[in-house]
């Protein structure tokens, strides 16, 4: 099993809160963790979900970066939240 260390989770939650959809933070993180398990180091992971933003249905996309780790022998992946975009 791979352990995922998410850096700047507070920024992810802040960005979601500003859009009025903080409640989907855990869903995005869980999807990201599933994708990180199957992805290579130093790769960008994009997670999509549906959300209600400004009383309208929207497709929300969160981008994460899997950071390179000097100790490749561990079962830990460091991931950094990059940003959110959405389309209505």
Secondary structure, DSSP 8 states (H G I E B T S, - for coil): --EEEEETHHHHHHHHHHHT-GGGHHHHHHHHHHHHHHS-TT-EEEEEEEEEETTEEEEEEEEEEE---S-TTSSEEEEEEEEEEEE-
